[in-house]
Amino acid sequence: MADIGCGQGTSTILMAKAFPRSRFVGSDYHEGSIERARQRADAAEVTGRVSFEVASAQAFGGGPYDLVTTFDALHDMGDPLGAARHVLESLADDGTWMIVEPYAGGAVVDNLNPVGRIYYSLSMILCVPGALSQTGGYSLGAQAGEAPIHRLTADAGFTRFRRVAETPFNIVYEAHP
Ligand SMILES: C[S@@+](CC[C@H](N)C(=O)[O-])C[C@H]1O[C@@H](n2cnc3c(N)ncnc32)[C@H](O)[C@@H]1O
């Protein structure tokens, strides 16, 4: 499976430990994070099954993958539609894209609570400028909510989408070719 926008590899390594018979490729466009992810995989003794590459979400390598994940990373991308299209190209026909995004309601008024206030603030100083600094000039922002993410997957060519789980801080979606 492929973990896109894996940062320092926390999620990739956790999954590798939980699923010892599976192989994992983590990628992120930030070189320093990938260096750190490699060191952490060494320390966690999962290197035989886990590799990392410096690559943007629009260009990561390998596949076809049974599972692609983005943990809290889709809304940080400047071209999330390009990323979604590349995920679709990289998935096996019966593969799944698991999208973990910050908890958000569909309207501003739904997010006027402590979690929404924290996420809007962080998004304004971190996620939105980060996304706008990339080619694509697009930003979902941390508070995108379900409808824009569903629309993005449909625009990219995914045919099935559903919200599968949520916590007070995150929503988990799945999309299928
Ligand atoms: C909030 S962090 C999440 C990191 C990791 N998934 C985690 O949960 O710890 C968002 C990550 O998305 C990465 N990112 C942003 N835009 C990207 C892009 N276009 N291609 C690949 N990675 C990207 C950032 O470098 C950062 O590591």
The ligand as an SDF file (V2000), in Angstrom:
LIG
                    3D

 27 29  0  0  0  0  0  0  0  0999 V2000
   -0.4070   17.6680    8.2310 C   0  0  0  0  0  0  0  0  0  0  0  0
    0.9260   16.8200    7.4910 S   0  0  0  0  0  0  0  0  0  0  0  0
    0.4680   15.1280    7.7160 C   0  0  0  0  0  0  0  0  0  0  0  0
    1.6430   14.1900    7.6680 C   0  0  0  0  0  0  0  0  0  0  0  0
    1.3480   12.7100    7.9420 C   0  0  0  0  0  0  0  0  0  0  0  0
    0.4070   12.1510    6.9810 N   0  0  0  0  0  0  0  0  0  0  0  0
    0.8650   12.5130    9.3500 C   0  0  0  0  0  0  0  0  0  0  0  0
   -0.3370   12.2660    9.5430 O   0  0  0  0  0  0  0  0  0  0  0  0
    1.6810   12.6110   10.2790 O   0  0  0  0  0  0  0  0  0  0  0  0
    0.6270   17.0820    5.7440 C   0  0  0  0  0  0  0  0  0  0  0  0
    1.7230   16.4970    4.8720 C   0  0  0  0  0  0  0  0  0  0  0  0
    1.3640   16.6520    3.4880 O   0  0  0  0  0  0  0  0  0  0  0  0
    2.5620   16.8770    2.7740 C   0  0  0  0  0  0  0  0  0  0  0  0
    2.2270   17.4690    1.4720 N   0  0  0  0  0  0  0  0  0  0  0  0
    1.6420   18.6520    1.2200 C   0  0  0  0  0  0  0  0  0  0  0  0
    1.4950   18.8390   -0.0950 N   0  0  0  0  0  0  0  0  0  0  0  0
    1.9810   17.7290   -0.7140 C   0  0  0  0  0  0  0  0  0  0  0  0
    2.0930   17.3190   -2.0610 C   0  0  0  0  0  0  0  0  0  0  0  0
    1.6600   18.0890   -3.0580 N   0  0  0  0  0  0  0  0  0  0  0  0
    2.6400   16.1140   -2.3230 N   0  0  0  0  0  0  0  0  0  0  0  0
    3.0740   15.3200   -1.3100 C   0  0  0  0  0  0  0  0  0  0  0  0
    2.9970   15.6550   -0.0110 N   0  0  0  0  0  0  0  0  0  0  0  0
    2.4480   16.8570    0.2940 C   0  0  0  0  0  0  0  0  0  0  0  0
    3.3690   17.7960    3.6830 C   0  0  0  0  0  0  0  0  0  0  0  0
    4.7400   17.8280    3.3620 O   0  0  0  0  0  0  0  0  0  0  0  0
    3.0870   17.1670    5.0560 C   0  0  0  0  0  0  0  0  0  0  0  0
    4.0410   16.1840    5.3880 O   0  0  0  0  0  0  0  0  0  0  0  0
  1  2  1  0
  2  3  1  0
  2 10  1  0
  3  4  1  0
  4  5  1  0
  5  6  1  0
  5  7  1  0
  7  8  2  0
  7  9  1  0
 10 11  1  0
 11 12  1  0
 11 26  1  0
 12 13  1  0
 13 14  1  0
 13 24  1  0
 14 15  1  0
 14 23  1  0
 15 16  2  0
 16 17  1  0
 17 18  1  0
 17 23  2  0
 18 19  1  0
 18 20  2  0
 20 21  1  0
 21 22  2  0
 22 23  1  0
 24 25  1  0
 24 26  1  0
 26 27  1  0
M  CHG  2   2   1   9  -1
M  END
$$$$
